[in-house]
Amino acid sequence: MPSLLLFDFYFDFDFYNDIDTMHLQKLTLINFRSYPELSIAFPPEGALLEGLNGAGKSNLLEGIHLLCTGRSQRGASRGDMIAHGQEAAYVEGEFCATANDDPVSAAIGFSRDRKVVMKRGGEEVRSFSEWFGERPVVSFGTDDLELVYGAPEGRRKFLDMLISQTDRAYLGALASYRRGMACRNALFGRTDDPAQYEIYERAMAESGALLVSRRVEAAGELGALAAGFYAEISGGGEAAGMEYISKFKCDFACINEWQNIYLNTLAERRKRDAELMFTAYGPHRDDLRFLLGGRPAKAYASWSVAGGAG
């Protein structure tokens, strides 16, 4: 029985007004997953792909996601995306904002020995931070039900991916926070010198304050959108929403206040964290809660899935 995948290849972010709508006109895959070679054009209206399970529909979607974000939406390594028996893979796309604009190319090639080359408009891109966010995209599949029912890690990843594509400052803060936390964790069991911890804790507080502020803002905007869409689906019989959950109770509208509270908390918990050998509090432990009728959707919502993968 053939299964269907419906794609709208407009990457439209009303979420932030300064992000342009991009349309994928053409996609080329070479030695990518099940495709030895493929070149396909997409109409402005989007596309409906039909095929048996295993025909390669999801592989095509993965190629698009890789082209836009530099990574697989399935969490696969680049080596896993290279066709069996081949040493390298290549993905290229042509994007435009309107039908009258000249298309701009984006291409990424990678090999099993971990070499990666990225080009935009024929010019080499040196880092993934430059590449990320140029062509914002959001994928959705059956695994995304884990956003409601799964662990907090998946919801944090969802927020980080969404916001990072539209805000380079957030992407930089996310990298800074992770570096600071890794360095702080590495000190546990090696030293008790407060001065060494304070360096990384201050960096974590500064970057963490931006992360939480932007996440709270995003959760509010997404919650409003979700409430409107769900009202249409349910006929107004039940209200939906979202809220950002943090262990730190303070006014998120004041970044400096949150930063100071977190900095003091890190210092106060330093001994306890040293016993655990990891940082137990912070944005890396926060959550996004989905609500139905004011109650956690994880506990009260029902769901069903139909369809197939390709």
N, C-alpha and C positions, 0 to 999 in steps of 0.2 A: 504494500500500500504506500503510494508516494506521500511524503510529508512536505509541508510548505514552510517557507520562511519569508516573512515580509520585511523589506528594508526600505526605509526612507533615507536616502543618502544626502539629505540636507542636514548640516550640523548647525542647528539654530539655537543660540543661547540668549533667550530673552532674559535669562537669569541675571546677566550683566549686560547693560545696554551698549557697552563699547566693544562687544564681540560681534564680528560680522558673521552673517550666514555664509557658509561654504557649501558648494555642491561638488560632489565627486563625479567627474565626467567619465573617467576611464581608469581602469585598474589593470596592471600587468603583474603576473606572478611567474617566476621561474624557479623551478626546483623547490617550491614551497609546499610542504605537506604532500597532498595527493596530486598536485598539479606540476607536471614536468614543464609545461608552458601554457599560459593562459593570458589572453588579452580580451577584455570585455568592456563595453561602453554602457553607461547607465543614463536613462532619460531623466529629464528634470523632475518628472512625477515620482521617481523612486522605482522600485523593482519588486516583483514577486517571483521568488525562486522555487521551483518544484523539482523534487527528485526523491529517490529512495533513500532510506537511511544509509549513511556511509557514502553518499554520492559526492560529498565535498561542500555542502552548503555552509556548514559551520566553519570549515577551513577557509572559505572565501571571506566570511565575516572576520575571522581571526586576522587575515591578511590586511583588511581595512583598519582594524583596531591597532595592529602593529604599526602601520604606516602613519597613523595619527598620533599615537602615544609612545611608540618605541617598545611596547610590550604586548604580550598576549593577554586577552581578557580572561583566558582560562588558566593563567598562571604558569604557562609552559615556558621552558627555557628556549633560548634561540636555537640551540642544538636540536631540540625536539621538533622544531618547525622546519628543519631542513629535510628534504625528501630522502627517503631511505636509499643508501648507496651513493649519495651525492655529498660533495664537500662544502658547498656554499649555496645560499639562496638569495633571491633578489625580489624586492617588491617595489613597484612604482605606481604613482597615481597622478592624475591631472585634476586640479581643483580650480574652481572659479566662483566669484561672488554672484555674478549675474550672467545671463546668456550672452551679453554683449562684451564681456570682459575676456581678455586673453587668458587662457589657462596657465596656471603656475604648477610646475612639476615638483614632486617630492619623491625621493627614492631612498631606500635603505637596503644595503647588502651586508651579509654576515656569513662567517665561515665557522667550521667546527673548531678551528684553532683560536676562536674568540676574537677575530678581527671584525670590526664593524666600520662601515663607511656610510655616512648620511649626506645627502645633497638636497638642497632646496633651490629650485631655479637654476640648476647646474653648478651652484656654488657649494663647497663643502661646509657642513655644519660640524663643529668641533665637539660639542657636548650635548647630552640628552636634555640638559636644562634649557638650551636654546631651541631644541627640537620640540620639546613638550609644550603644548598649548597653542601651537601655530594652527592646528586643525582640530578644534575641540570636538569631542565625540563621546557619546554615552551608549553603551551596549546594554541589551537586556536579554536574559535567557532564563531557563527554568532554575538554574543555580542561584539566580538573584532573589529567589524566595527566601534565601538565607539572610537577606537583609532584615527580614521580620523575625524569622525563627532561629537564626543562627547566633553565633557568638559575637560579642561587641567588636572584636577585631575586624570583622567583615564590614560593619557599619562605619567604623573609623576609616577604613581603607576607601570606602565609597565616598565619604566626605572629602578625604584628602585628594583623591583622584579628580573629583568634580571641581573643587576650588582651585587646585593647582593649575588646571588647564586655563583658568580665567584670571589668575592672579599670580604673577611671578614673585611678588614679595612673599606670598604664602609658601610657594615652593621653596624659596630660599630659607624661610624660617623653619620649615619642616626638616630640611636637611641639617640646619644648624642645631635644632633641638635634638635630633637623633645623634649627631656627633657628640654634643655635650653630654647626653645621657650615657652613651657608650664609654666616654672617657671617665665620667664619674663612677660608673659601675666597675671599670677596670681598676680604680683605686682601692676598692674594698678588699681588705685582706692584705694590702701592701703598705698602707700608711694611714695615720690618724691626723696628719697635718691639716688643720682647718683651712689654711691658705690655699692649698692645692684644690680642695673641694670647692671653695668659694668661687674660683675661676670658672669652673664648669657650671656650677649652680646658678651663677649670675647670667651666664649665656643661656641656660635652659629657661630661666624666668623671663628673660627678654623675648626670646623667640616663642616660648609657650604662651605668653600673653597675646601675641598676635594670632597664634593658631586658634586659641579659644574664642577670641573676639570674632574672628571670621567664621568659625564654625557655628557660633550662636546666631550670627546674622544669616548664614546660609540656611540653618535649620528653620529659622523664622520664615524666610521666603519660601522654602520648599514646603513648609507646613501649610502656608496659605494656599499655595498651588494645589497641594494634595487635597485640602479641604474642599476646594472648588470642584475639582474633578470627581471626587468621591460623592459629593452632593448630587452631581448629575447621574452617576451610576446608581446610587441608592435611592434616587428620587427624594432626597432630603430626609430619609428616614433615620439616618445615623450620621454622626459627625466624625470626621477623621482629622488627624493632626499629627504633629511631630514636636518633640522637645529634646533639647540637648541636656544631657545628664552629666554633671561634674560633681566630684566629692567636695569641691571648694565652694562654699556658700558666700558669694559676694556679688557686687554689682558688676556684671560683665561689660556694661557700657563704659566702665572706667578701667582702661587697660593698666594704668599705673597702680591702681589699688590691687588688682588681681596679681600683678607682677610682684608686688611687695609681699602679699600673703603667701604666694607660692615660694618665693625666695626664703621667707622665714620658716615655712613648713619643711622645705628641703633640709635646712640646717637643724631643725628640731628632730627630724626623723633620720638623721644621718647614722646614728648608732644602730637604730632598728634596721635600716636598709642594709647596713654592713653585715648584720647577722643573716639577713635574707640573701645577700650578695646581688641584689638588684634594686632599682628604684621603683618603689611600690605605688607612688602617687604622682599624678600629673596628667597632661593631655593624652598620653599614650595609654591611659586606663579609663578614659571617659567613654560615654556611650551616646547613641542616638536612639530615642524611643519613639516607636510608632504607636499612635493611639486610635482607638475606635470607641466612640461614645465616652471619651474621657478615661478609658481603661486600656491597659497595655494590650496591643494587638497580638503580641506573642502568646498571650494566655487565652485570649477570647476570640481571635479571628479564625475563620475556617477557610480552606483553600482546596483547589483541585488543579491538576495540570493535564493538558492534552497536547498531543503533537509528537514530533520526533526530531532527532538531531541528524546532522549530515556531516 
